[in-house]
C-alpha cells in the first residue's frame, strides 16, 4: 500500500522539525537528513498501533454484541 503524505521541515533553534499534517505527527533531528528519517519511524509505529487498536476494538465490540444477545 502506498500513501502520499506531506512533509514540512523547518529549523527551530539548533534542531530541524519535521511535521506531517495529514497524520498530525511531528519529529525532529539535528540535521535535515535526520529530520526526514525520524518521522517515518513515528508514522510506521502510529499505523501499526492503530491497526492493533482497531483489531482490539472490533474484537471487544464483537464480544459485547455476542454477550448481549445470549
C-alpha positions as CSV (number, residue, x, y, z in Angstrom):
1,X,0.0,0.0,0.0
2,X,1.3,3.5,-0.9
3,X,0.2,6.6,0.9
4,X,1.2,10.1,-0.1
5,X,1.9,12.4,2.8
6,X,3.1,15.9,3.1
7,X,6.4,16.6,5.0
8,X,7.1,20.1,6.2
9,X,10.6,20.8,7.6
10,X,11.8,23.9,9.3
11,X,14.6,24.9,11.6
12,X,13.8,25.7,15.2
13,X,16.7,26.8,17.3
14,X,19.5,24.3,16.6
15,X,17.1,21.5,15.6
16,X,15.1,20.7,12.4
17,X,11.4,19.9,12.9
18,X,9.6,17.6,10.5
19,X,5.8,17.7,10.5
20,X,3.2,15.5,8.7
21,X,-0.1,17.5,8.8
22,X,-2.3,14.6,7.4
23,X,-1.4,12.5,10.5
24,X,-0.6,15.3,12.9
25,X,2.8,13.7,13.7
26,X,6.0,15.6,14.2
27,X,9.6,14.7,14.9
28,X,12.9,16.4,14.9
29,X,16.6,15.9,14.1
30,X,19.9,17.5,14.4
31,X,20.1,17.9,10.6
32,X,17.7,17.8,7.6
33,X,18.5,14.2,6.8
34,X,17.7,13.0,10.4
35,X,14.6,15.2,10.4
36,X,13.4,13.4,7.3
37,X,14.2,10.0,8.6
38,X,12.7,10.2,12.1
39,X,9.0,10.9,11.2
40,X,9.0,7.8,9.0
41,X,9.6,5.7,12.2
42,X,6.9,7.6,14.1
43,X,4.4,7.2,11.3
44,X,5.1,3.5,11.0
45,X,4.6,3.0,14.7
46,X,1.5,5.1,14.7
47,X,0.0,3.0,11.8
48,X,1.0,-0.3,13.5
49,X,-0.6,0.7,16.8
50,X,-3.7,2.0,15.1
51,X,-4.1,-1.4,13.3
52,X,-3.7,-3.2,16.7
53,X,-6.2,-0.9,18.4
54,X,-8.8,-1.3,15.6
55,X,-8.4,-5.1,15.8
56,X,-8.8,-4.9,19.5
57,X,-11.7,-2.6,19.4
58,X,-13.5,-4.7,16.8
59,X,-13.0,-7.8,18.9
60,X,-14.3,-6.1,22.0
61,X,-17.3,-4.9,20.1
62,X,-18.0,-8.5,18.8
63,X,-17.7,-9.9,22.3
64,X,-20.1,-7.2,23.7
65,X,-22.6,-7.9,20.9
66,X,-22.4,-11.7,21.4
67,X,-22.6,-11.2,25.2
68,X,-25.7,-9.0,24.9
69,X,-27.5,-11.4,22.5
70,X,-27.2,-14.5,24.7
